[in-house]
Amino acid sequence: MKLHCLIKLLNLKMSVNRRNWLKHGSNLRLVLLVLWLVCYVGYGQFEGRNDFENPAVPPHVTQMVYRSLSDSTAALNQELATKAKFCVKDQDADWNKAFNFSANLDFLSSCIQKTGDDFGRRICTVAEMKFYLDAFLSKTDNSEYLPPNGICNLTSWVPGCEPGWACSVDLNEKVDLQNSKDFPNRTRNCMSCCEGFFCPKALTCMIPCPLGSYCPLATHNKTTGLCDPYNYQLPPRLPDHTCGGANVWADVRRSDEVFCSAGSYCPTTTLKKHCDRGHYCRMGSTSMKPCYKLTSCNPDTANLHAFGIMVICGVVTVLLIIYNCSDQILTTRERRQAKSREAAVKKAKANQRWKVARTATKKHVTEIREQISQTISGKKPNNDGETHKMLDRGYSSEVDSSSSPASSSSAVQPSFEIEDDAAAGSNERPSGVTGGKRGKGHKIKNSQSQILKYAYNQIEKEKARELENSDPTFSGIVNMATYSEMKRRTLMELSFQDLTLTLKSNGKHLLRCVTGTMKPGRITAVMGPSGAGKTSLLSALAGKAVGCNLSGLMLINGKQLSIHSYKKIIGFVPQDDIVHGNLTVEENIWFHAKCRLPAGQSKADKVLVVERVIDSLGLQGVRSSLVGTVEKRGISGGQRKRVNVGLEMAMEPSILFLDEPTSGLDSASSQLLLKALKHEALEGVNICMVVHQPSYTLFRTFNDLVLLAKGGLTVYHGPVENVEEYFSSLGIIVPERINPPDYYIDVLEGIVTNLNSDVGIKELPQRWMLHKGYSVPLDMRKNNSTNGNAEQTFVIDLLGDVTSNFRLRGEKIRHNFLKTRDLSYRTTPSMWLQYKYFLGRIAKQRMREAKLQATDYLILLLAGACLGSLTKASDESFGAPGYINSIIAVSLLCKIAALRSFSLDKLHYWRESAAGMSSLASFLAKDTIDCFNTLVKPLVYLSMFYFFTNPRSTFLDHYIVLVCLVYCVTGIAYALAIFLQPGSAQLFSVLLPVVLTLVATKPKDSEFMKTISDLCYPKWALQAFVIGNAQKYYGVWMITRCGLLMKSGYDINEWNLCIMILLLIGVATRMIAFVGMVILQKR
């Protein structure tokens, strides 16, 4: 081959004529020399050192040698990408960051001048590089010791086998750096490794050191006996042997002497420079990095604490602006509404006073006219004053409802016509009100002030109407019957016959043979001693009896229909005051009105409903006050009880069930509540309520009474006026100055024993059945006990309890998914509209919990500072210990905070869901509001942790992983809060992050443990953190990166997969939580 190249060169020289040779001799000689070098570089051969004495030659030679060397290192990188693809993300980028020396080839020129024509024969072939790489991949613990080969073994050990030394191939042996599959026999001209190269022990060739390393020639340290800066010793029994160059390139733990030290940077593998002021240099750096402004900067690292404090200040400032502005907006809005409301009330009262004065004036004028006409005609006065009153009132009503002067009667004086028009204008229904006839005058804007004026004018008119009808005459009764503005509800009569309710677990009777009718427009009181089944009767009628067998007949308007078909127009007031304490009285009532009133109803009519409820319940003085919680006091207990009732009144029900609404109220508050319920009854509402020992005045307010004895048996069911007459017929006479309901309950309780009657207490239910003509059960005739079951063993009782518990849970699930035909014909707002309402409510609640949110952020801030200070970012582990601590801390703190979203609002959700509100809207709204914390909390934590540890990966990489982690653990917290009790949920929130992190970081010795680890979310979060940081370790860090990822079982290409799995876990746990919320709800 060498002869072939020489022949080509001679032919080329002979083809050039003499004139051109003389003219361009120097250029041609250079071209020929380059072609000669091409012939020899391909085979790693150079003729002599004299060829390098020309200063124009070495750069060209260096470039050609570098291209050949690049092909060899590219083949090495290809091998690394094939066998260790888990640690190679971009093959070309990794090669450029490790072996792209094109910026400075001085180390290569120096080595060529040092070795002369032997340089190409000293470079490791691709086969030898693969051998080194395979030894590293198969023996990670001792990668600096290569296995024996054909040259370096027990029988053959040339000087080049020593660390830091290399030998040349024999002159007659051909070397192909790229395609050679065997090891060349390197035994000739052994010498120390060149600077910028490393020569492994037991491998007699040179490999270029990667970028980020510093590979100078070693010097012998006579004190330690080592070859500084490396850790190998001179071989024994070889006195002429000297220290060579670098001997190993492995991970940072075993070859840290090769890495460019912290505080310095190495632009080439043979040059080390100290970091300038205002810059910092990490270990293995090839360039300096400028420090951030307002940060203290050490040469070996960057102290970014001041920058972290700035981030904290920025986050705190933004949060303060949000909370303060939102609170200010709410306060200003409430103040403006209060002013508009006060103005509307004043104007409505003034209008009403004017109407009263006007009516009195009209009446007086009419009487004077009648007297004058009678005096002139001499006729007797006609005694139809009542008719005149009725007509006058009807005339006045017509004038009030008119909006134009033309509608007024000519009998009225012009001065009154003008004032009537003004009053009528103030009473005009806003344009947004449906069902009203707008006048021919100017169009009134549907503004808040106009709506409030309309609402309060209507309320004042209703109050005046009630005042007129407080002692109704014949005309008053006619007027009440013909009053067109009285809003009538859907009339629903509830009848039941032989209603019997027994527990499925032990067959105990809660109700037995209860028969009766509850009519619309009447208030029915259910009374009885403790254990008589009052609440059970209410639950059975409302369709809320779960875990019981219900028998008998229930009719709605004479038809056998399911009560669930009318749930949109049925209100149920629970015994406990389930009201949101961090909302005002008005906000609580308004929310139920918006979500439960018909979707097509105008805003003005909804405002009228809410204002009427607040006014009738006497809550005007506290309408803007927070209801209050256990920790933060708000309104009084009586007011809270009235708000509890107002939530159901705001949806304008046709049937209203109330479980002990007067318990805990004084006499005045009870009277106010009954007055409001009486107004509801006038609109046709069927009201049934459980009461405990009402006062006599309150007792006389009821229309009907259901009196139950122990065992759920009926003692009396009928009008309140007839109850004393009935019991007197049985010989039970109420003593003087004794409240009748108290006396009857004492009789049924067995407290009163000296009855002057032949009827015993146990005979009262049977007497009532005989009185009404109902059939009496056979066992009651024989006076047998209903609890005659034989005594059972403990095991049987235990099995029965377990079985009944499972049946009860199954019954609840079946009950929650029960689908019935909607017969209420009320279209409530859609799910998305309710989602909007829920979103606004929850946002207000979170704003009022600003101190609690600030406490969460402060704890995260302290956690980030503590963990960042205690855990420094380690280059050996890529910061894995700090990430493990962060995963545990963030998971624990965010889970406990997320528990509050559902643990504290379970009762509220159960009530709202039972009332027909959308469960999905409630869940999505809470999750949407919690997304704010999902985005902010990682920012708060990283503002301390990131700038204390100062890892190599970017702030954005950490933020993305932490956001996904918080999203994941928030979903898990939802599931824990819904499926477990608050105490158990908090315990699991603390234990889960610790246990799952220990499982995820434990060595995977079996496939089972690997599968379990894959199910743990900390595994994916830690992998994402480590991979994100590992991507910033390149060049001299390649082997360290591959070793750590191989040991941990991570793949550098799976960062996106880790993010997706965290998000999927968050979505899956949210779906599980929602299903559990729907299944486990109590109706």
Secondary structure, DSSP 4 states (H G I P E B T S, - for coil): -HHHHHHHHHHHHHTS-HHHHHHSHHHHHHHHHHHHHHHHHTTT----GGGG-STTSHHHHHHHHHHHHHHHHHHHHHHHHHH-GGG-S-HHHHHHHHH--TT--HHHHHHHHHHGGGHHHHBPPHHHHHHHHHHHHH-STTTTSPPP-SSSSSS---GGGSTTEEEEE-TTS---TTT--S---EEEEEEEPPTTEE--TT--SBEEPPTTB-----EE-TTT-BEETSS-BPPTT-TT----SB-----TTT-TTTBPPTTEEEEETTEEEEPPTTEE--TT-SS-EEPPTT-EEETTEEE-HHHHHHHHHHHHHHHHHHHHHHHHHHHHHHHHHHHHHHHHHHHHHHHHHHHHHHHHHHHHHHHHHHHHHHHHH-PPPPS-HHHHHHHHHHHHHHHHH--SGGGS-TTS-HHHHHHHHHHHHHTPPPTT-TTPPP-SSPPPP--HHHHHHHHHHHHHHHHHHHHHTTS--HHHHHHHHT-TTSPPPPP--EEEEEEEEEETTT--EEEEEEEEEE-TT-EEEEE-STTS-HHHHHHHHHT---SEEEEEEEEETTB---GGGGGGGEEEE-SS----TTSBHHHHHHHHHHHHS-TTS-HHHHHHHHHHHHHHTT-GGGTTSB---SSS--S-HHHHHHHHHHHHHTT--SEEEEESTTTT--HHHHHHHHHHHHHHHHTT-EEEEE-SS--HHHHHH-SEEEEEETTTEEEEEEEGGGHHHHHHHTT--PPTTS-HHHHHHHHHHT-----SSS--GGGHHHHHHHHHTPPPPHHHHTT--S--PPP--HHHHHHHHHHHHHHHHHHHHHHHT------S---PPPHHHHHHHHHHHHHHHHHHTHHHHHHHHHHHHHHHHHHHHHSPPPTTTTTHHHHHHHHHHHHHHHHHHHHHHHHTTHHHHHHHHHTT--HHHHHHHHHHHHHHHHHHHHHHHHHHHHHHH--SS-HHHHHHHHHHHHHHHHHHHHHHHHHS-HHHHHHHHHHHHHHHHHHHHS---SHHHHHHHHT-HHHHHHHHHHHHHHTT--GGGHHHHHHHHHHHT--GGGHHHHHHHHHHHHHHHHHHHHHHHHHS---
